[in-house]
């Protein structure tokens, strides 16, 4: 996206939040950006088209931030906290714009908008699955649909407070509190209630782990190991090289994974590799 488009989107979102979508004219947007109307229409076909681009811009930023969580050099618990921090931060940042949308109901619900919403839900679901499994282990796998539904309900309630209540919440403390409540949910699990197919459907609900993601994880872990002669370092290097080939050999990767079993650094990676090889 060009710098000019980003400028128009950011200035327009501020005006929409302050005055409302209907009350904001294209002229006011171009004046705020210091551009001509002709320049505006070279970037956007209409004000409605601009509004869709605002959603796409904000949604893409959220997706990118959530996607980067896996590569944070920190503990699984801190990554899980960051998942909530990022969502609450983005909601708080654009709370006035969200309120305007709720008041005016101007959202152009069409195929493009549905595709964007679908993409955001898919990324949030996949990320939450990965983070939960990395923190609590594969033993909760069959409970994931119930856990995710409960956590979505909890976060929805706090999002309403963030949007409607102008008194700011401490987002870091809130994220930590939600993770503590998740501990309580996990400790009280009995039999699963929901099955995965009972969740609101969207394409590709299964976790999609790519070779690119695995290689990034491997390189991040290797940077934390100083000794290039270390068995874990060498095993990671072999796995990474194997994943770079078009027809990687599963037995080779599985054999190298056995050298990673006793390393805390590689616990999350090993889980991903198991699911990647069994897909």
N, C-alpha and C positions, 0 to 999 in steps of 0.2 A: 504494500500500500504506500502511495507517495506521501511525502511530507505535507503537500497541500491538502490531500484528502484527510489526513489525520488532523490537521489544523481545523478544517471545516467541521469535522465530527466532534472534536473537543469543544469548540466554541458553540456549536449548535446544541450540544447536550447541556451546556451551562444555561443557555437561553431557554431551552425547553423546560428545564427544571425550575427556572425562575418565573417564567411567564406562562408556560403551558405550550403544548404543541400547536394547537389551533391559533393561538394569539401571537405566535412568533412568525414573522414574515421572512421570506427569502432575503429581502432587502436588509433586514436587521442582521441576518446571519452574515451576509457579505460585508456589511459595514464593520461588524465585529472582527472579521478576518482580514479586512483591508484589501478585498478583491472585488472584481466586477461580477455582475450577474452572469455574464457570458462565461467567465471563468468557473463559476459555480456549476453551470449546466454542462460544462465539459466534463465535470467530475461526477455529477449526479443528475439523473433524468428528472427528478422531482423531489419535493420535500419529503414525500412518503418514502421514496427510494433512499433518501438520506437517513431517515429514521431506522430503516432496516439495517443500513450500514453501521449506525450507532450500536445497535444490538450485536451485530457481528463483531465489531471492534472490541466491545466490552467482553463479549463471550469468548473471543479468541484469547484475550489477555488472561482471563480466568483459567481457560483450558491450559494455556502455556505454563502458568504458575503452578497449577496442580500437577502437570506432567513433570515438572522439574523436581518435585518432592523426592522422587526415587533416587536422585543423584546427590542429595544433600549428605554431607559427611557428618552424620550425627547418629543417635540411637534410634531404633524403631519407634520408641515411645515419643521422642521429640518429633519425628516425621509425622506421626499420627496427629500430634497436637498442631503441627503446621498445616495439616489438611483443613482443620477447622479455622485456624487463624486466617488463612488465605481467603476462604469463603466469606468470613465475617468482615475482613478488611475491605474486600471488593464491594460487598453489600453496603457497608457504611460509607464508602467513598461516593457511591452513586445513589444514596438513599433518597435525595431530593428528586432525582430523575425517575426513580422507581415509583415514588409517590405520585408524580405527575402522570405516569402511565396508568396507575391504578385509578386515579381520578377520572382521566379522560378516556381510558380504554382505547388508546390510539394504535396499539400494536397491530401491524399489518400481518395477520396470521395467514400465511400462504405456505407453499411448499418450501421456499427458502428458509422461512422462519422455523417451520417444523423440523427441517433438517438440522438447523443450528441447535435447537432445543434438544433434539435427539442426540447430537454429538456431545453436548455438554453433559447430559444425563449418563451417557455411555462412559465418558471419561471419569466422571465422579464415581460411578459404580465400580469400574475397574480399579481405580486408585484405592477406593475404600477397601475392596476385597484384598488387594495386595498388602495394604498397610495392616489390616486386621490379622491376616495370616502371618505376616512377618513378626508381629508383636505377640500374638497369642498361640501361634502354631497351627499345624494342619488339623489338629483335633477339633477345631471349631468349624471345619469346612461345611458340614451339613447344616450348621446353624446360621450360615451367612445371610440367607434371605431374611430371617427374623431379626437378626442383629442390625442389618442395614435399614430395615423398615423402622425399627425402634429409634435408631440414631437419626434418621431423617425426620421423624416426628419431633424429637428433642430439638434438633437444630432449627427446624421450621419455627418453633415457638420463640426461640431467641432471635431469629431473623426478624420476626414481627416487632419485637421490642426495639431492635436496632433501627428499623425503618420508621416506626411510628413515634418512638420516644427519643427526643432530641438530646436527652442526657446520655452522654457516651458511656458505654460499658468498657471495662478493662478486658480487651479481647484476648490477650495472652492468658489471663487468669480464667476467663470463660472456657477457652480451649482446654486448659489443664483440668478444669472441673468436669468437662464432658468426658475426657479420657478416664478420669477417676470413676465416673458413673458407668462407663463402659466396663471397667474392671468388675463392678458390681453385677452388671448384666452377665458377663462371662462366667463369673463364679456361681451364678444361680441357674445356669442352663440345665434343662432336663431333656425332654424329647423335642426335636424340631417340630414346628407347627406348619410353616410354609415350605413349599418346594420352589425351586428356582423359577420354574415355568409359571408360577402364580404371581410373580412380580409383574409390574407394568412392563409390557414387552417393548423391546426395541431391538434393532438389528445388532447382532454380535454381543449379547450380554456376557458371553464367556470372556475371560481374560485373554487378551491378545498380547503375548509376549514376543517381541521381535528380536532377531539376532543383534540389531543395532543397540537395543536397550541392554541386552546381556553384555555386549562388548564394552559399553560405557561403564557398566557396573564393575566389570573385570578390571578395567583400566583405573577406576577410582580406588579399588581395593589394592591394586599393585602399587599405587603411589604411597600407600600407607605402610608398605613393607620395604625396609631399607636394604635387606639382603637379597640380591638377585639370585643367590645360590640356595635360598630357602626353598624347601619342598613345596610349600603353598604357592609361592611366587612362580616357581617353574610349572606347577600344575595349572595355575591360572593362565600362564602364557600359552601353554599347549592348547587349553580349551579355547582361548581367544583365537589362536591361529586356525584351529579346526573350524570354528564358526564362520571364519572369513571365506571358507571354501564353499562352492556351490553345492557339492554333495558331501556334507560333513558326515563323519563316521560316528554314529551313536556309541559304539563300544569304546572308542577312544575317549570320548567325553565322559562316559560313565566311569571308565577306569581312573581317569584323573580326578573325578569328583570324590572318589574314595579317599583321596589324600586331603580333602578339605573338611572332613567330618569333625575334626577336633579343633577347628578354628572358629572363634566367635566372629571374626571379621566376615566370614563367608556364609554364615547361616542363612541370611536372606537370599543370597545368590543361589545357594544349593536348592532352596525351595523352588525358585524360579526355573532353574535348570531341569528339575524333576518334572515340573508341569510342562515345560517347553518340549522335552523329549517324549512325553506321553500324550501330546496333543493329538 
